[in-house]
Amino acid sequence: MSRRSTRNTRMTPARQRKKQFFAEVNARGGRERWNRFAMWIGRFLRIAFVLALLGGSYYGITRGWNSLFWRNPDYALRDVTVKSDGSSLTRDQVIAASGLQLGHNILSYRLPEMQEALKKLPQVEFAEVRRYLPNRMEIRIKERKPVAWITTKASDDYLSNPKSYLVDKEGAWFRPKQVLHEYETLPVIVGVVTDNLQPKQVIRSAELLGALELIRRTTEIDPQHPDGPRLQPRILDISKGYCIELKDQNGALITFGLSNFDEQFARLEAARKAERDLSQQISTVNLMMSRNIPIMWVPPLPPEESDFPPKAVENVKPGTKELKQKQANAADTKSDSKKEVKKEPKKEVPKKEPKKANPDHGLYKPFLTRS
């Protein structure tokens, strides 16, 4: 037989057992209502006190901040320093682009926005704005250094043509607001299509980058020949696409390839050596050929004949009266030589008749002869 368990088990759950010991009573007296109302009034007053404390703190802090900083006349902008490594932008143009105004609070300007506004100028490559309390601002600008002009046709006047632009060594183009005198002597790269250029666009064509590399190499000083004549490009034509036709300061036309510039400059040095040895001037040379480089020479000019023989050089001290007098005499003789000299006709001189011998003269007296 199985043994019965003697434990006592409850058949009702705990929640029902708890309800058995509570009685539902509804109290509808006035005292209970007043206690409940007083409780809500106390809560409202505590919340209002906390809000008033926070509002007063905020008002006091903002009032003190404005009086100490934002409305303090000591923080009014009085001095603006502009530092630039170029000369294409003036101080007034930089200040106008940044938006600075004298007398405004120095803390009211946002430096990142000012830097972005300065970088939008075409000549600016890098811009930095610094704030120095209590009343000074400093602007540092790094301008783009143009190395050449770019245009579509060689016949275009690149100084006045609105579709001609300046380009730096990286291929970034811009149009200056004013053309400086130093920009007029820069070389011109012909054959660049400038109609579809977008602002802040960098030109990455192989022809233009090759032309810029040639300009960079010609501006550097050769350590082997520091005092020797250097190649000075004037016009670089890249319209053909496979070569660069460079015209130098002497009018020589030099054809370069788009790569292997070291080898091509070595060939150019050999051609220049032959030019010096032969005492002739190069007219055209094609450096794309590795062997049998074609060179054409400029024909020599006929010697000019001078009407006046060279004068002996006299040792005269500079700044003396003798030198000034000699210079004046030389100028007079030069001006007189240009004038036409009228030759006077020669006068005919009558011929003298020979004198007849006088018989009465002793020398002409006849000798006595014997008969």
TIBASE-152227 format. One line per field, with one value per residue (C-alpha): chain; x, y, z; residue number from 1. Coordinates in nm, 4 decimals. Layout:
% TIBASE-152227
kette c(A | ...) .
c1 c(X | ...) .
c2 c(Y | ...) .
c3 c(Z | ...) .
nr c(NUM | ...) .
% end
This chain:
% TIBASE-152227
kette c(A | A | A | A | A | A | A | A | A | A | A | A | A | A | A | A | A | A | A | A | A | A | A | A | A | A | A | A | A | A | A | A | A | A | A | A | A | A | A | A | A | A | A | A | A | A | A | A | A | A | A | A | A | A | A | A | A | A | A | A | A | A | A | A | A | A | A | A | A | A | A | A | A | A | A | A | A | A | A | A | A | A | A | A | A | A | A | A | A | A | A | A | A | A | A | A | A | A | A | A | A | A | A | A | A | A | A | A | A | A | A | A | A | A | A | A | A | A | A | A | A | A | A | A | A | A | A | A | A | A | A | A | A | A | A | A | A | A | A | A | A | A | A | A | A | A | A | A | A | A | A | A | A | A | A | A | A | A | A | A | A | A | A | A | A | A | A | A | A | A | A | A | A | A | A | A | A | A | A | A | A | A | A | A | A | A | A | A | A | A | A | A | A | A | A | A | A | A | A | A | A | A | A | A | A | A | A | A | A | A | A | A | A | A | A | A | A | A | A | A | A | A | A | A | A | A | A | A | A | A | A | A | A | A | A | A | A | A | A | A | A | A | A | A | A | A | A | A | A | A | A | A | A | A | A | A | A | A | A | A | A | A | A | A | A | A | A | A | A | A | A | A | A | A | A | A | A | A | A | A | A | A | A | A | A | A | A | A | A | A | A | A | A | A | A | A | A | A | A | A | A | A | A | A | A | A | A | A | A | A | A | A | A | A | A | A | A | A | A | A | A | A | A | A | A | A | A | A | A | A | A | A | A | A | A | A | A | A | A | A | A | A | A | A | A | A | A | A | A | A | A | A | A | A | A | A | A | A | A | A | A | A | A | A | A | A | A | A | A | A | A) .
c1 c(0.0000 | 0.1160 | 0.1579 | -0.0609 | 0.1047 | 0.0326 | 0.1165 | -0.1538 | -0.1974 | -0.3937 | -0.6349 | -0.6816 | -0.4145 | -0.2372 | -0.4118 | -0.7555 | -0.6450 | -0.5315 | -0.8653 | -1.0435 | -0.8978 | -0.9840 | -1.3114 | -1.4209 | -1.5245 | -1.6253 | -1.5409 | -1.7278 | -1.6530 | -1.5319 | -1.2102 | -1.0878 | -1.1503 | -0.9600 | -0.6606 | -0.6509 | -0.6779 | -0.4001 | -0.1790 | -0.2216 | -0.1627 | 0.1640 | 0.2813 | 0.1986 | 0.3843 | 0.6923 | 0.6930 | 0.6404 | 0.9275 | 1.1629 | 1.0619 | 1.1059 | 1.4470 | 1.5551 | 1.4170 | 1.5849 | 1.9144 | 1.8883 | 1.8005 | 2.0827 | 2.3383 | 2.2356 | 2.2205 | 2.5638 | 2.7044 | 2.5698 | 2.6973 | 3.0406 | 3.0984 | 2.8369 | 2.7585 | 3.0931 | 3.2574 | 3.5998 | 3.5286 | 3.4365 | 3.6523 | 3.9106 | 4.2025 | 4.2139 | 4.5501 | 4.5771 | 4.8839 | 4.9170 | 5.2035 | 5.0819 | 4.9818 | 4.6725 | 4.4289 | 4.4116 | 4.3378 | 3.9938 | 3.8972 | 3.9942 | 3.8033 | 3.4947 | 3.4975 | 3.5322 | 3.2420 | 3.4305 | 3.3089 | 3.4833 | 3.2877 | 3.1031 | 3.1526 | 3.4501 | 3.2709 | 2.9793 | 3.1822 | 3.2087 | 3.5566 | 3.4797 | 3.2185 | 3.4617 | 3.7326 | 3.4942 | 3.3922 | 3.7568 | 3.8308 | 3.5600 | 3.7830 | 3.9548 | 4.3013 | 4.2919 | 4.4385 | 4.4336 | 4.2762 | 4.2914 | 4.1181 | 4.2340 | 4.0705 | 4.2786 | 4.0931 | 3.9857 | 3.9542 | 4.1839 | 4.1361 | 4.4033 | 4.3541 | 4.6244 | 4.5957 | 4.8013 | 4.7401 | 4.7722 | 5.0935 | 5.0089 | 5.2729 | 5.1071 | 4.8039 | 4.5711 | 4.3729 | 4.2110 | 4.3772 | 4.7131 | 4.5506 | 4.3461 | 4.4480 | 4.4850 | 4.5107 | 4.1684 | 3.9904 | 3.7396 | 3.7914 | 4.1644 | 4.2618 | 4.5649 | 4.6717 | 4.8979 | 5.1420 | 4.8687 | 4.6322 | 4.3847 | 4.2616 | 4.1214 | 4.0533 | 4.2094 | 4.0084 | 4.3025 | 4.5878 | 4.9173 | 5.2295 | 5.4042 | 5.1265 | 5.1925 | 5.5295 | 5.4007 | 5.4117 | 5.0936 | 4.9606 | 4.7566 | 4.5048 | 4.3098 | 3.9300 | 3.8105 | 3.4412 | 3.3235 | 3.5401 | 3.3608 | 3.4577 | 3.7016 | 3.7856 | 4.1384 | 4.2433 | 4.4064 | 4.4759 | 4.8094 | 4.8996 | 4.8478 | 5.0292 | 5.3205 | 5.3335 | 5.3265 | 5.6101 | 5.8157 | 5.7551 | 5.8578 | 6.1812 | 6.2729 | 6.2272 | 6.4630 | 6.8351 | 7.0569 | 7.3236 | 7.5693 | 7.5277 | 7.4053 | 7.5209 | 7.4397 | 7.1471 | 6.8229 | 6.5255 | 6.2555 | 5.9271 | 5.6962 | 5.4270 | 5.3462 | 5.1081 | 4.9350 | 4.6584 | 4.8030 | 4.7567 | 5.0652 | 5.3389 | 5.4201 | 5.5557 | 5.7521 | 5.8703 | 6.1493 | 6.2744 | 6.4905 | 6.2041 | 6.3276 | 6.0551 | 6.1308 | 5.9082 | 5.8785 | 5.7028 | 5.4625 | 5.6995 | 6.0697 | 6.1634 | 6.5064 | 6.6137 | 6.4689 | 6.6505 | 6.9745 | 6.9168 | 6.8441 | 7.1720 | 7.3557 | 7.1818 | 7.2771 | 7.6374 | 7.6387 | 7.4845 | 7.7698 | 8.0363 | 7.9026 | 7.8212 | 7.4722 | 7.1191 | 6.8611 | 6.5427 | 6.3577 | 6.4488 | 6.2451 | 6.3451 | 6.0996 | 6.3533 | 6.5986 | 6.8477 | 6.9207 | 6.7612 | 6.6428 | 6.7714 | 6.7240 | 6.9508 | 6.8726 | 7.0558 | 7.3204 | 7.2509 | 7.4770 | 7.7237 | 7.6243 | 7.8667 | 7.9416 | 8.0015 | 8.2250 | 8.5503 | 8.5756 | 8.7191 | 8.9955 | 8.8785 | 9.0247 | 9.0640 | 8.8374 | 8.7249 | 8.3465 | 8.1630 | 8.4190 | 8.3625 | 8.5761 | 8.3477 | 8.0351 | 8.1936 | 8.2959 | 7.9465 | 7.7942 | 8.0363 | 7.9582 | 7.5849 | 7.6384 | 7.8436 | 7.5880 | 7.3034 | 7.5046 | 7.5847 | 7.2159 | 7.1648 | 7.2177 | 7.5307 | 7.5023 | 7.8176 | 7.9085 | 8.0249 | 8.3958 | 8.5124 | 8.7163 | 9.0628 | 9.2019 | 9.5227 | 9.8266 | 10.0168 | 10.3897 | 10.6114 | 10.8062 | 11.1781 | 11.2990 | 11.5854 | 11.7173 | 11.7744 | 12.1366 | 12.0754 | 11.9016 | 12.1629 | 12.2901 | 12.6522 | 12.8855 | 12.9876 | 13.2739 | 13.1910) .
c2 c(0.0000 | 0.3532 | 0.5973 | 0.9067 | 1.2494 | 1.4463 | 1.7935 | 2.0567 | 2.2180 | 2.5376 | 2.5248 | 2.9059 | 3.1320 | 3.4087 | 3.6953 | 3.5685 | 3.5115 | 3.8766 | 4.0027 | 3.8123 | 4.0370 | 4.3828 | 4.5643 | 4.8205 | 5.1441 | 5.4686 | 5.7812 | 6.0850 | 6.3346 | 6.6998 | 6.6482 | 6.3899 | 6.6227 | 6.9054 | 6.6840 | 6.5759 | 6.9368 | 7.0502 | 6.7738 | 6.8930 | 7.2538 | 7.1567 | 6.9756 | 7.2719 | 7.5145 | 7.2967 | 7.2708 | 7.6494 | 7.7167 | 7.4938 | 7.6593 | 8.0070 | 7.9116 | 7.7785 | 8.0807 | 8.3246 | 8.1425 | 8.1466 | 8.5173 | 8.6084 | 8.4046 | 8.5410 | 8.8972 | 8.8663 | 8.6963 | 8.9709 | 9.2478 | 9.0886 | 8.9670 | 9.0277 | 9.3891 | 9.4769 | 9.7628 | 9.6216 | 9.3314 | 9.5533 | 9.4814 | 9.7544 | 9.5996 | 9.3547 | 9.2170 | 9.0625 | 8.8516 | 8.7260 | 8.5772 | 8.7360 | 9.0722 | 8.9983 | 9.0599 | 9.3870 | 9.4274 | 9.5760 | 9.2833 | 9.0284 | 9.2082 | 9.2468 | 8.8759 | 8.7706 | 8.9896 | 9.1653 | 9.5066 | 9.7345 | 9.8021 | 9.4675 | 9.2230 | 8.9982 | 8.6957 | 8.7168 | 8.5881 | 8.2180 | 8.1410 | 7.8291 | 8.0198 | 8.3068 | 8.0677 | 7.9028 | 8.2440 | 8.3364 | 8.0064 | 8.0865 | 8.3592 | 8.2240 | 8.3433 | 8.1888 | 7.8420 | 7.8384 | 8.0717 | 8.0850 | 8.3266 | 8.3757 | 8.5683 | 8.7501 | 8.8855 | 9.1451 | 9.3275 | 9.1950 | 8.9544 | 8.8096 | 8.6667 | 8.4561 | 8.3797 | 8.1635 | 8.2728 | 8.0599 | 8.1241 | 8.1356 | 7.9934 | 8.0403 | 8.1588 | 7.9113 | 7.9977 | 7.8222 | 7.9935 | 8.1593 | 8.4606 | 8.5422 | 8.8377 | 8.6504 | 8.9661 | 9.0997 | 8.7805 | 8.6732 | 8.3071 | 8.3194 | 8.2119 | 8.1808 | 7.8347 | 7.7285 | 7.4383 | 7.1921 | 7.2742 | 7.4897 | 7.7812 | 8.1207 | 8.4606 | 8.7485 | 9.0581 | 9.2715 | 9.1769 | 9.2633 | 9.3593 | 9.0378 | 8.8315 | 8.9855 | 8.8092 | 8.4586 | 8.1955 | 8.1100 | 7.7544 | 7.7325 | 7.4619 | 7.4320 | 7.4255 | 7.6802 | 7.6957 | 7.4143 | 7.4852 | 7.4766 | 7.6818 | 7.5114 | 7.2607 | 7.1246 | 7.0411 | 6.6979 | 6.6491 | 6.4887 | 6.7667 | 7.0463 | 6.8620 | 6.8023 | 7.1721 | 7.2673 | 7.0229 | 7.1862 | 7.5291 | 7.4012 | 7.2536 | 7.5704 | 7.7906 | 7.5773 | 7.6565 | 7.3883 | 7.3014 | 7.2021 | 7.5324 | 7.7895 | 8.0888 | 7.9501 | 8.0565 | 7.8820 | 7.7897 | 8.0561 | 7.9373 | 8.1979 | 7.9887 | 7.6203 | 7.4711 | 7.1494 | 7.1490 | 6.8452 | 6.6203 | 6.4013 | 6.6639 | 7.0069 | 7.2705 | 7.5219 | 7.8573 | 8.0094 | 8.3641 | 8.3451 | 8.2309 | 7.8711 | 7.6058 | 7.3036 | 6.9934 | 6.7859 | 6.4582 | 6.4107 | 6.1919 | 6.1159 | 6.4798 | 6.3920 | 6.2271 | 6.5091 | 6.7764 | 6.5812 | 6.5921 | 6.9631 | 7.0187 | 6.8331 | 7.0522 | 7.3660 | 7.2505 | 7.2071 | 7.5520 | 7.7040 | 7.5114 | 7.6093 | 7.9678 | 7.9343 | 7.9687 | 7.6902 | 7.7487 | 7.4192 | 7.0990 | 6.7831 | 6.6161 | 6.3275 | 6.1421 | 5.9335 | 5.9260 | 6.1495 | 6.4567 | 6.6923 | 7.0470 | 7.3474 | 7.6494 | 8.0167 | 8.1499 | 8.4103 | 8.7724 | 8.9595 | 9.1939 | 9.5578 | 9.8052 | 10.1185 | 10.4550 | 10.5795 | 10.4149 | 10.3116 | 10.5789 | 10.5213 | 10.4940 | 10.7573 | 10.7167 | 10.9830 | 10.9843 | 10.9602 | 11.2684 | 11.5178 | 11.8078 | 11.6429 | 11.3379 | 11.5531 | 11.7614 | 11.4491 | 11.3044 | 11.6277 | 11.6378 | 11.2758 | 11.3515 | 11.6545 | 11.4586 | 11.1814 | 11.4250 | 11.6074 | 11.2828 | 11.2162 | 11.5455 | 11.5636 | 11.7542 | 11.9659 | 11.9681 | 12.2991 | 12.2892 | 12.3298 | 12.6548 | 12.6305 | 12.7778 | 12.9406 | 12.7929 | 13.0149 | 13.0581 | 12.9878 | 13.2965 | 13.3644 | 13.4082 | 13.7683 | 13.8101 | 14.1161 | 13.9178 | 13.8329 | 13.4645 | 13.4595 | 13.6818 | 13.4931 | 13.3902 | 13.5611 | 13.3439 | 13.3808 | 13.4453) .
c3 c(0.0000 | -0.0798 | 0.2019 | 0.1949 | 0.2172 | 0.5305 | 0.3834 | 0.3779 | 0.0282 | -0.0492 | -0.3362 | -0.3866 | -0.5382 | -0.3421 | -0.5224 | -0.4244 | -0.0654 | -0.0412 | -0.1634 | 0.1102 | 0.3808 | 0.2206 | 0.2425 | -0.0207 | 0.1533 | -0.0270 | 0.1807 | 0.0561 | 0.3307 | 0.2792 | 0.4691 | 0.2232 | -0.0719 | 0.0921 | 0.1615 | -0.2021 | -0.3252 | -0.0926 | -0.2238 | -0.5853 | -0.4837 | -0.3196 | -0.6280 | -0.8507 | -0.6222 | -0.6182 | -0.9993 | -1.0331 | -0.7936 | -0.9894 | -1.3193 | -1.1739 | -1.0416 | -1.3812 | -1.5682 | -1.3357 | -1.3705 | -1.7492 | -1.7573 | -1.5270 | -1.7169 | -2.0583 | -1.9289 | -1.7789 | -2.0931 | -2.3197 | -2.0977 | -2.0627 | -2.4202 | -2.6925 | -2.6055 | -2.4574 | -2.6557 | -2.5763 | -2.8164 | -3.1121 | -3.4203 | -3.4680 | -3.6580 | -3.9528 | -4.0677 | -4.4164 | -4.5020 | -4.8587 | -5.0581 | -5.3835 | -5.5237 | -5.7345 | -5.4470 | -5.2581 | -4.8894 | -4.9556 | -5.1823 | -4.9174 | -4.6399 | -4.8602 | -4.9487 | -4.5843 | -4.4668 | -4.1869 | -4.0744 | -3.8317 | -3.5133 | -3.5079 | -3.2237 | -3.2870 | -3.1377 | -3.3806 | -3.6788 | -3.7663 | -3.8850 | -4.0985 | -4.3009 | -4.3582 | -4.4798 | -4.7266 | -4.8598 | -4.9195 | -5.0958 | -5.3497 | -5.4939 | -5.8085 | -5.7059 | -5.3561 | -5.3039 | -4.9210 | -4.6627 | -4.2846 | -4.0439 | -3.6864 | -3.4007 | -3.1409 | -2.8397 | -2.7651 | -3.1020 | -3.3771 | -3.6709 | -3.8986 | -4.2500 | -4.4149 | -4.7863 | -5.0186 | -5.3763 | -5.6865 | -5.8783 | -6.2512 | -6.4823 | -6.8239 | -7.0193 | -7.1900 | -7.5016 | -7.7951 | -8.0922 | -8.1350 | -8.3005 | -7.9875 | -7.7770 | -7.4507 | -7.2398 | -7.3403 | -7.4485 | -7.1764 | -7.2748 | -7.1998 | -6.8498 | -6.6275 | -6.5144 | -6.2263 | -6.2118 | -6.1041 | -6.3924 | -6.1956 | -6.4062 | -6.3096 | -6.4627 | -6.2646 | -6.1836 | -6.2936 | -6.5264 | -6.3592 | -6.5511 | -6.4477 | -6.6111 | -6.9541 | -6.9889 | -6.9122 | -7.1910 | -7.3824 | -7.4227 | -7.7445 | -7.8282 | -7.5008 | -7.5409 | -7.2831 | -7.3763 | -7.1448 | -6.8398 | -6.5039 | -6.1948 | -5.9593 | -6.2323 | -6.2707 | -6.6277 | -6.6404 | -7.0126 | -7.1014 | -7.3469 | -7.0950 | -6.8159 | -7.0535 | -7.1434 | -6.7740 | -6.7075 | -6.9844 | -6.8328 | -6.4896 | -6.6253 | -6.8146 | -6.5075 | -6.2994 | -6.3051 | -6.4504 | -6.1876 | -6.4615 | -6.6488 | -6.3919 | -6.5968 | -6.9400 | -7.1571 | -7.0637 | -7.2748 | -7.2451 | -7.3994 | -7.5485 | -7.7239 | -7.6657 | -7.9236 | -7.8075 | -8.0689 | -8.2538 | -7.9513 | -7.9936 | -7.9520 | -7.8127 | -8.0503 | -7.8459 | -7.9754 | -7.7674 | -7.7197 | -8.0353 | -8.2581 | -8.2859 | -8.3202 | -8.0977 | -8.1130 | -7.7935 | -7.7274 | -7.4368 | -7.2333 | -7.1722 | -7.1229 | -6.9809 | -7.3053 | -7.5150 | -7.3148 | -7.3625 | -7.7403 | -7.7165 | -7.5340 | -7.8115 | -8.0714 | -7.8791 | -7.8646 | -8.2430 | -8.2722 | -8.0730 | -8.2622 | -8.6039 | -8.4975 | -8.6425 | -8.5068 | -8.4917 | -8.6906 | -8.6260 | -8.4424 | -8.3756 | -8.0474 | -8.0830 | -8.2980 | -8.1000 | -8.3899 | -8.6876 | -8.5284 | -8.8060 | -8.7589 | -8.9840 | -8.9474 | -8.9916 | -9.3012 | -9.2109 | -9.2895 | -9.5363 | -9.3686 | -9.3662 | -9.5276 | -9.3351 | -9.5048 | -9.2277 | -9.1204 | -8.7564 | -8.5356 | -8.2887 | -7.9308 | -7.7066 | -7.3327 | -7.1888 | -6.8290 | -6.7809 | -6.6603 | -6.7957 | -7.0336 | -7.3005 | -7.3138 | -7.3400 | -7.6162 | -7.8114 | -7.7778 | -7.9069 | -8.1999 | -8.2859 | -8.2837 | -8.5097 | -8.7584 | -8.7633 | -8.8305 | -9.0985 | -9.2754 | -9.3285 | -9.5029 | -9.8757 | -9.9720 | -10.2881 | -10.4959 | -10.6597 | -11.0251 | -11.0791 | -11.2347 | -11.5522 | -11.5101 | -11.8280 | -11.9556 | -11.9480 | -12.2737 | -12.2614 | -12.2633 | -12.5764 | -12.5573 | -12.5553 | -12.8017 | -12.6196 | -12.3072 | -12.2375 | -12.2111 | -12.5450 | -12.7205 | -13.0231 | -13.0348 | -13.2759 | -13.5607 | -13.7952 | -14.1498) .
nr c(1 | 2 | 3 | 4 | 5 | 6 | 7 | 8 | 9 | 10 | 11 | 12 | 13 | 14 | 15 | 16 | 17 | 18 | 19 | 20 | 21 | 22 | 23 | 24 | 25 | 26 | 27 | 28 | 29 | 30 | 31 | 32 | 33 | 34 | 35 | 36 | 37 | 38 | 39 | 40 | 41 | 42 | 43 | 44 | 45 | 46 | 47 | 48 | 49 | 50 | 51 | 52 | 53 | 54 | 55 | 56 | 57 | 58 | 59 | 60 | 61 | 62 | 63 | 64 | 65 | 66 | 67 | 68 | 69 | 70 | 71 | 72 | 73 | 74 | 75 | 76 | 77 | 78 | 79 | 80 | 81 | 82 | 83 | 84 | 85 | 86 | 87 | 88 | 89 | 90 | 91 | 92 | 93 | 94 | 95 | 96 | 97 | 98 | 99 | 100 | 101 | 102 | 103 | 104 | 105 | 106 | 107 | 108 | 109 | 110 | 111 | 112 | 113 | 114 | 115 | 116 | 117 | 118 | 119 | 120 | 121 | 122 | 123 | 124 | 125 | 126 | 127 | 128 | 129 | 130 | 131 | 132 | 133 | 134 | 135 | 136 | 137 | 138 | 139 | 140 | 141 | 142 | 143 | 144 | 145 | 146 | 147 | 148 | 149 | 150 | 151 | 152 | 153 | 154 | 155 | 156 | 157 | 158 | 159 | 160 | 161 | 162 | 163 | 164 | 165 | 166 | 167 | 168 | 169 | 170 | 171 | 172 | 173 | 174 | 175 | 176 | 177 | 178 | 179 | 180 | 181 | 182 | 183 | 184 | 185 | 186 | 187 | 188 | 189 | 190 | 191 | 192 | 193 | 194 | 195 | 196 | 197 | 198 | 199 | 200 | 201 | 202 | 203 | 204 | 205 | 206 | 207 | 208 | 209 | 210 | 211 | 212 | 213 | 214 | 215 | 216 | 217 | 218 | 219 | 220 | 221 | 222 | 223 | 224 | 225 | 226 | 227 | 228 | 229 | 230 | 231 | 232 | 233 | 234 | 235 | 236 | 237 | 238 | 239 | 240 | 241 | 242 | 243 | 244 | 245 | 246 | 247 | 248 | 249 | 250 | 251 | 252 | 253 | 254 | 255 | 256 | 257 | 258 | 259 | 260 | 261 | 262 | 263 | 264 | 265 | 266 | 267 | 268 | 269 | 270 | 271 | 272 | 273 | 274 | 275 | 276 | 277 | 278 | 279 | 280 | 281 | 282 | 283 | 284 | 285 | 286 | 287 | 288 | 289 | 290 | 291 | 292 | 293 | 294 | 295 | 296 | 297 | 298 | 299 | 300 | 301 | 302 | 303 | 304 | 305 | 306 | 307 | 308 | 309 | 310 | 311 | 312 | 313 | 314 | 315 | 316 | 317 | 318 | 319 | 320 | 321 | 322 | 323 | 324 | 325 | 326 | 327 | 328 | 329 | 330 | 331 | 332 | 333 | 334 | 335 | 336 | 337 | 338 | 339 | 340 | 341 | 342 | 343 | 344 | 345 | 346 | 347 | 348 | 349 | 350 | 351 | 352 | 353 | 354 | 355 | 356 | 357 | 358 | 359 | 360 | 361 | 362 | 363 | 364 | 365 | 366 | 367 | 368 | 369 | 370 | 371) .
% end
